[in-house]
Each structure stands twice: as C-alpha cells, then as structure tokens.
Amino acid sequence: MKKYLTFFRIRLLAGLQYRAAALAGLSTQFVWGTMEVLIYRVLWREHPERFPMGPEALAAYIWLQQAFLSLFALWNWEWELIDSVKTGVVAYELTRPADLYGMWLVRTLATRLSRGLLRAAPVMVLGALIPAPWGLRLRVSPADFGLFLVSTCLMLLVVCAYNLLVCALTFHLTDPNGVMVVSVAAADLLGGAIVPLPFLPEGLRKFAELTPFGAMQNVPLRLFGGDLTGAAAYRAMGLQVFWAAVLIAVGYALLRAGLRRVSVAGG
Amino acid sequence: MIEMKGVNKTYRVRRREAGLGNAVKSLFSRAYTEIPALRDMTFTIPDGQIVGYIGPNGAGKSTTVKILSGILRPDSGTCLADGLVPWEDRKRHVARLGVVFGQRSQLWWDVPVIDSFELLRDIYRVPEARYRENLDRLTELLDLADLLKTPARMLSLGQRMRCEIASALLHSPRLLFLDEPTIGLDAVSKLKVREFILEQNRQCGTTVILTTHDMQDVDALCSRVLLIGKGRLLLDGSTAEIRAMAGDNLSTEESVADLYRRFGI
C-alpha cells in the first residue's frame, strides 16, 4: 500500500510544477465556459420551454465540467505509459516486485488528480462570480452532495480503467491511435462532453446512458446540478460501478495476455 | 547461482518485400519468418562472479537477459536463479534482482532523482535503515550528492547512468544485470562506473552479468566470458583464453572480432 501512496505523492508534487500549463488551461477553460453559457443563454431566451434542464443545473454542469476538465476528460491519456509500451521501457516495470496493472491504475489516477485539482479552484471561483442563474452555485442538499462525491470517484475509476484498456491494447497493436480517436469521438458525444445528455434525442440519450461513456462525467455533473436525483441517480451510479468493474477486468485480462506473449521491442 | 539448461526461444517476425504491390499483397496474406533467438542455451554461473556476456548484434544477449529477468518466457528449456524459475516466481525473483538497461531509463523523467529512489524504496519494501545505508554508500561511491535533487531530464548521460546504476542497487540485490551500462559514456564516467561495479562485487558479493560491446569493459571487469552468436553459446572461458585462441598478441577487441569471423557470426 505504501508504494502506491508514495507514487501518488510524487506524481502530485510533480504535477504542481507545470505552472505555465496550469495557467494556460485555466484561462482556456474560463473563456470556454463563458462562451458556452452565452450560447445557452441565447437559446434559453428564445425557447425556454424546450430546455430539458433548468439554467441553474446547466450552469453548474458547464462550470464544473470546465473546472475539472483534466479530471473528467477521456482524452487526458497517460502518454508516458503508452510510450513505455511502444518503446519497450515497460520492461523496467516488469522487473519490479509489483503488480503492473495496480501501479498503472494508481499512476493514471494520480496524474488526473494532480492536473485536475491544481486548476479546479480558480475556475470555480470565477464561475461563482457570474450572476445567477448562469453562475456556479451549490444548490443540492448535503446528502446529494455526498452522492456527487461518490459518483466522482466512480467516474474517475471508469475513465482511468478506460485509459488503461487502451494502454493494454498497445501491447497488441502497433499503434493505439485509431482506438483513441474513435474513443474520444464517442466520449464527446455519448459522454456529454459536447452537450449534456438530456439535450440528445430520447433514443440516443437512453442508449448513451447505458454505454461506458455515459458512466463518466455525465453522472457527477448532473448530480451536482440537481438534474439527476432519486432512483435515476442510483441507477446511474449502479451503471458506473458496473462499467468500472467490467473495464478493469477487461483491461487486466488484456494486459496479462499481452505480457504472456510480449516480446519487448528492440535492444 | 544461475542455471540455464537447453533454453530455446524463437521470435516470429513479419516480412515483406519493398514496394506498393507487395504492401497490398501483405494485407491479404502475411509472410512470417521464424527467427531463432536462442538455441539450446546452457550455462551455470556461481555466486559472486562477474560474467561478460558478449556477442555481435542480434546474437541473443538481450533475450537471455530478459528471460533471466522473468520478462520473457522461453519456448522450452529450464532456468533457475537461486532456486526460482524467473517467469513463474516473477515477483519473488525480481525482488532480489537489480537491472540496468543502458538504452532505457528507469528514472522518472520529470521529477528529482531522489523521488525516483524513494519510490523504488517503497516498491521493494526496503527498510528505512538499510535504504539510508545503501543510499549513503552509493552517493559516495558514485558521486551523486549534487545530482539527487535534479530532475532526471536535466542530467547528462554520464550523470544519468550513475543514477540508473544506483537505483538498481538500492534494495541490495544479490544479482545484477547490466545491459550495456557504459554505452555513450565519456572516459571518466566509464572508469568510474567500472570501478564501482568491481567495488560492489567485492564488498557485497553481488553476482553481475554484463552484456556489452565494449571489450575494455570486459577486460576491466570480467573474470569469465560467455561468447554467443546466432543464439548459441560458442565459447565459455576467461579473457586470457579468448586472446590465446586468437593468438598473435591481439587485444581482446581484435581477438573477439577474429572469433566472430571464425565462427561466421
């Protein structure tokens, strides 16, 4: 256990050194959030009756999404791991008395958390300064907020497990780029990265909510805004648990199969 | 003690001729060639020996090291390192093994070297007192004091290699695999690394397997040389014996080149 904590601490500290990247991300995310809010505001003025969620829930969704972008976004791949498989540096990791999947999981978690936490607070503060109803406000009960926190952890597991699945696939493919591009496109649409899932047509929305992508940012963001409550919330979180388990199991199996037939490239 | 008996390993490599036509053809039917990397490899290495494992490019050196590290499993044959089968008892085996692949890095790229060391300490569960002791000794012998707080990416090759070697020894392994540890190093760094390997072997009785193309490494370090070519063990003896075989007062480098030619490898 201790090695995982050390791993985590070092990654977190290392993540804190990228000041320029954090600053750039911060301004991008604030501007992007503002732009989205402006667009939805225009649409709301024209057709409020056609909105599947209220402006407050929508604003919470947008600002939180921007604040925790590097925590939530699927495209935040662990390039170091993928490169280590491609170049064979992964051989070193195999000479350690530790489980490779476990180390990888901690590593992706730590990278995401370090990037996400560093940038979250300032964007949330800026978002909170925007006047109602388009600013970031905490409107849900403490109990629902608790659900939001649990769901965020589950979301992290799902996203990291998906990332690792692609890393494990790298053992079997020459280049995982194709899988990545398709995954990101699917996650953008089906995961609610472009527009929140309630805005999708009924059939597509129902389908999207069942996919692993629907078990990512979609759930915690809607819980936070109070858009997802009661039985629907528990059902969505149940699916998160399901997908986390499935993705971890498949990733683990792929990694094992990859290692069994591994011929570490070159040198 | 390391025992390898009758180990075979074959790789399957995809091949095609140059040109568009052949590329299209290979979409439908692929031609594979079987490349035997190791054939009936058999040797025994007793504790505390420094062994040079040499041979031309593609001879099967790295394959052997990977099998001995538990990364690769051979197609057939047996292998025991201190009573353990490397690829079956991987975790227990690697806990007493240190590895340096000269062409790759095990240091964490963008964090100070000391952070990588502390991570290794926890991965190998080295008790704090022993870690301190090892770190102090390695810092002194390899002259690391100024390097530990520097991120790995800012080290020169020679500095980095010294840190790599230190990181392979933090957990006091009984067995050390060095895969081209002096590649690309300047004269001073080379001498320092060699001196250190000898010292480590004398003080701690560490068994060392060294693969290299640098015959001066072999001259300076190895009491015994295993020469392999095309996956076979061709010669097992001391550097003096190798020079004697080639004759004519040749240096080790020239003798080895002469043997490569003679064996047609």
Interface residues (C-beta under 8 A of the other chain):
Chain A: K2 K3 L5 T6 F7 I10 L13 A14 Q17 E80 T87 G88 V89 A91 Y92 L94 T95 R96 P97 A98 R260 V262 S263 V264 G267
Chain B: Y11 S62 K66 S69 G70 I71 L72 R73 R90 K91 R92 V94 A95 L97 V99 F101 Q103 R104 S105 Q106 W108 W109 D110 V111 D115 E118 L119 R121 D122 I123 Y124 R125 D179
